Amino acid sequence: MKLDILAIGAHPDDVELSCSGVLAKEASRGKKTGILDLTRGELGTRGSAAIRDQEAAAAAKILGLSVRENIALADGFFANDKESQLRIIEIIRKYRPEIVLCNAIDDRHIDHGKGSKLASDACFLSGLKKIETTFEGEAQEAWRPKHVYHYIQWKNLQPDVVVDISGFMDVKMESVLAYGSQFYDPNNPDNNTPISSKNFQDSVKYRA
């Protein structure tokens, strides 16, 4: 399957919190969209990797994604090294996206900046013919996305590209709320993480 847009996030929910409105809009127009999660988010204060797997699958359905994959790098400890780059290159060559959306270049969480550089480097390297990869025993052809963009996350930045998602805010927020383990719950005493505060959901709307 060939994708039009592939969004890459360091953690499950990175994409939903950032550019899911774009994915929902393009999917509604018949475009093939997908998400690649680099880790399972196993170091998150709330929830677990297994729970977040389920939440990610639910969010994928809400957004109308054509595909969602997770390469399960080590949350917090993954590196921009050859092994990690090759894992992403295999996915890029498998789906041959025209556009790739990556984490913010600089952000509050260290994985976001690391994931941004790792993904953008892999996008370039994926176009080099002498880097050999295989999928299901078959050699993959080199492929470099035409465009690589970085979405805004925690830090407020001045964007270079803006997409109107006015008609898709409800879908975006529904995909965000699929991650029930991560956000505000009045019955959960552990509500002191940055994204589990009562006001965080409103801030997502403001940044959108």
Buried (B, 14 or more C-beta within 10 A) or exposed (E): EEBBBBBBBBBBBBBBBBBBBBBBBBBBEEBBBBBBBBBBBBEBEBBEBEBBBBBBEBBBEBBBBBBBEBBBBBBBEBEBEEEBBBBBBBBBBBBBBBBBBBBBBEBEBEBBBBBBEBBBBBBEBBBEEEBEBEEEEEEBEBBBBEEBBBBBBBEEBEEEEEEEBEEBBEBBBBBBBBBBBBBBBEEEEEBEBEBBBEEBBEBBEEBB
